[in-house]
């Protein structure tokens, strides 16, 4: 079973990393500045694609943002596409006018 770990450093830079046992299979690179979480990039290892791992990373980031009362700036194409395709799920975190 894959698990996601938050790896945010003191200055708000870091990632959500997805592991199966001790093998890293994916990551979402993010930063936190004030009340804003910026999602830059999501990547899943080629051998792990198609198993829903990118969505698992997204869910972990969204849960973290909600818990910390953060707005999300989705620069990552995967995150942006999910926010655009499912606005009802992410309306509390993102609007197209977030600058």
C-alpha positions in Angstrom: 0.0 0.0 0.0 1.3 3.4 -1.0 1.6 6.2 1.6 2.1 10.0 1.2 4.5 11.9 3.4 4.7 15.6 3.7 8.3 16.8 3.4 8.0 20.6 3.9 11.1 22.3 5.1 11.2 25.2 7.5 11.0 27.9 4.8 7.9 26.3 3.2 9.7 24.6 0.3 9.3 20.9 -0.2 7.1 18.2 -1.5 4.5 15.5 -0.8 6.2 12.2 -1.6 4.5 8.9 -2.2 6.2 5.7 -1.1 5.4 2.0 -1.4 7.5 0.3 1.3 10.8 2.3 1.0 10.6 3.0 -2.7 9.7 6.6 -3.7 7.1 6.4 -6.5 6.0 10.0 -6.9 6.2 13.5 -5.7 4.4 16.8 -5.8 6.7 19.8 -5.5 5.2 22.7 -3.5 6.0 25.8 -1.5 4.1 27.6 1.2 4.3 31.4 1.6 1.9 33.1 4.0 -1.5 31.8 3.3 -0.7 30.5 -0.2 0.4 27.0 -1.2 1.9 26.8 -4.7 1.9 23.5 -6.5 4.6 23.4 -9.1 5.0 19.9 -10.4 3.6 16.4 -10.0 5.5 13.3 -11.1 4.9 9.6 -10.8 7.6 7.0 -11.7 6.8 5.4 -15.1 6.4 1.9 -13.6 3.8 3.3 -11.2 1.6 5.3 -13.6 -2.0 4.5 -14.1 -2.5 3.4 -10.4 -4.0 6.6 -9.1 -0.9 7.8 -7.4 -1.0 11.3 -8.8 -4.5 11.6 -7.4 -3.3 10.3 -4.1 -0.7 13.1 -4.0 -3.3 15.7 -5.0 -5.6 14.5 -2.2 -2.8 14.8 0.4 -1.9 18.3 -0.8 -5.6 19.4 -0.7 -6.1 17.9 2.8 -3.0 19.8 4.0 -4.1 23.0 2.4 -7.6 22.8 4.0 -6.2 21.9 7.4 -3.8 24.8 7.3 -6.4 27.2 5.8 -4.3 27.9 2.7 -5.3 29.0 -0.8 -3.8 26.9 -3.7 -2.0 28.4 -6.7 -1.9 25.5 -9.2 1.1 26.0 -11.5 1.4 22.3 -12.0 -0.6 21.3 -15.1 -2.0 18.2 -13.4 -3.3 20.1 -10.4 -4.7 22.9 -12.6 -6.5 20.4 -14.8 -8.1 18.7 -11.7 -9.1 22.1 -10.3 -10.7 23.2 -13.6 -12.4 19.8 -14.2 -13.8 19.6 -10.7 -14.4 23.1 -9.4 -17.0 22.0 -6.9 -14.4 19.9 -5.1 -11.8 22.7 -4.9 -13.8 26.0 -4.8 -12.8 26.6 -1.2 -9.1 26.5 -2.1 -9.0 28.1 -5.6 -10.6 30.6 -7.8 -9.3 31.5 -11.3 -8.7 35.0 -10.0 -6.1 34.0 -7.4 -3.0 36.0 -8.1 
